[in-house]
Structures are given as structure tokens and as C-alpha cells.
Amino acid sequence: MNHLPEPAPVVRRPDGTYTYADHLPTVQPAVPQVVHQHIHQAPPDRTVQRIALGSGIGAGTVAAGVYFGPLLVGALTAIAANLALLAFLAAVLAWGVVSVVKSIGGPDGKAAAKTLAKSRKRRRG
């Protein structure tokens, strides 16, 4: 009584090497794959290129789109980051000035702060 599994047969490949039969690659039927893709289904970064090539504008437009597109995104991101940093800095400086005026100004500074707060409430309401 043999309880061991049967070993896989050894096969000789056309190049002369040997391998197990269960390690051979499976053969797929040679059926052409048809992919229907329209220009509006293309990824956003390829749409401009396809329009440029399809209309006969040429490789210069494609190269400009490939080069200047990411460059423009990077420049706008850098500008936005600088503006956010400046806004944060302005808020911190304004808070600091208000804190200093309240603490150093004594009763006159506190009265000025109250008056300013009242005038703000009147403008809102």
C-alpha cells in the first residue's frame, strides 16, 4: 500500500533543459484582443497628446504638453504653499501684536480693545 503521491513526470524542453511537467507554462490561445477606447475615456494626461497627434499638430505640441504640464502644476503648488505660509505668518503676527497691546497698554489698551470689539459687533449686526 503506497500512500505517497505520484511524482510529476520530468519533461525535456526544446532547449535541452529538463523540468517537471507541472512547471511548464500554460499555452494561451492566440486570440487578438480588441480594446475599444475613445478619446474621452483616455487618461487626462494622454488626452492632449492624442488630440495633438490626431489633428496633425505634431510632436512639438506633445513634447510641450508633456514637459510644461507638470512644470505648471509644480509652479502653482509652490505659489500656493508660499501664500499659505504668508497667511499663517500674518495671523501669528497679528495675534502677537494684539497680545502685546493688551498686556502693555494697561487700562487704555483694554479700553481700546473693548471699543474695537464693540465697533466690530455693530458692523456685523
C-alpha positions in Angstrom: 0.0 0.0 0.0 1.6 3.2 -1.2 0.2 6.4 0.4 2.7 8.8 -1.3 1.6 11.0 -4.2 2.9 10.1 -7.6 5.8 12.3 -8.6 5.3 14.7 -11.5 6.9 13.4 -14.8 10.1 15.1 -15.9 9.9 16.6 -19.4 12.8 17.7 -21.7 12.3 21.2 -23.2 13.3 22.1 -26.7 16.4 23.9 -25.4 17.7 20.8 -23.8 16.9 21.5 -20.2 14.7 19.4 -18.0 11.8 20.5 -15.9 8.8 19.0 -14.2 5.6 18.8 -16.3 3.6 20.8 -13.8 6.1 23.7 -14.1 5.6 24.2 -17.8 3.9 27.4 -18.9 0.3 27.1 -19.9 -0.4 27.8 -23.6 -2.9 30.5 -24.2 -4.9 30.5 -27.5 -3.7 33.2 -29.9 -6.8 35.4 -30.0 -6.4 39.1 -30.8 -7.6 41.4 -28.0 -9.8 44.2 -29.2 -9.8 47.3 -27.0 -12.3 49.9 -27.8 -11.2 53.2 -26.3 -12.4 56.6 -27.3 -10.6 59.9 -26.7 -12.9 60.9 -23.8 -12.0 57.6 -22.0 -8.3 58.3 -22.1 -6.4 59.3 -19.0 -6.3 63.1 -18.6 -2.5 63.4 -19.3 -2.9 61.5 -22.6 -5.9 63.3 -24.0 -4.0 66.4 -25.1 -1.4 64.2 -26.7 -4.0 62.2 -28.6 -5.7 65.4 -29.8 -2.4 66.9 -30.9 -1.3 63.8 -32.8 -4.7 63.2 -34.2 -5.0 66.7 -35.6 -1.6 66.7 -37.2 -0.1 69.4 -34.9 3.0 67.3 -34.4 5.5 66.2 -31.8 6.3 69.7 -30.7 2.9 70.1 -29.1 3.1 66.7 -27.5 6.5 67.5 -26.1 5.4 70.9 -24.8 2.4 69.3 -23.1 4.5 66.6 -21.5 7.1 69.0 -20.3 5.2 72.1 -19.3 2.1 70.4 -17.8 3.9 69.0 -14.7 6.0 72.1 -14.6 2.9 74.3 -14.4 1.4 72.1 -11.7 4.7 72.3 -9.7 4.8 76.1 -10.0 1.2 76.6 -8.9 1.8 74.3 -5.9 4.8 76.3 -4.9 2.9 79.5 -5.2 0.0 78.1 -3.1 2.4 76.9 -0.4 4.1 80.3 -0.2 0.8 82.1 0.1 -0.4 79.7 2.8 2.9 80.3 4.7 2.5 84.1 4.4 -1.1 83.9 5.6 -0.1 81.8 8.7 2.7 84.3 9.4 0.4 87.3 9.2 -2.1 85.6 11.5 0.6 84.8 14.1 2.0 88.4 13.9 -1.5 89.9 14.3 -2.1 87.7 17.3 1.2 88.8 18.8 0.5 92.5 18.3 -2.9 92.2 19.9 -1.5 90.3 22.8 1.3 92.9 23.3 -1.1 95.9 23.1 -3.4 94.3 25.6 -0.7 93.5 28.1 1.4 96.7 27.8 -1.4 99.2 27.2 -2.8 98.9 30.7 -6.4 100.3 31.1 -6.1 102.4 28.0 -5.2 99.4 25.9 -8.0 97.3 27.3 -10.5 100.1 26.7 -9.3 100.4 23.1 -9.7 96.7 22.6 -13.2 96.8 24.0 -14.1 99.8 21.8 -12.7 97.9 18.8 -14.7 94.8 19.7 -17.9 96.8 20.1 -17.4 98.5 16.7 -16.9 95.1 15.1 -20.1 93.8 16.6 -22.1 96.8 15.2 -20.7 96.3 11.7 -21.7 92.6 11.7 -25.2 93.1 13.2 
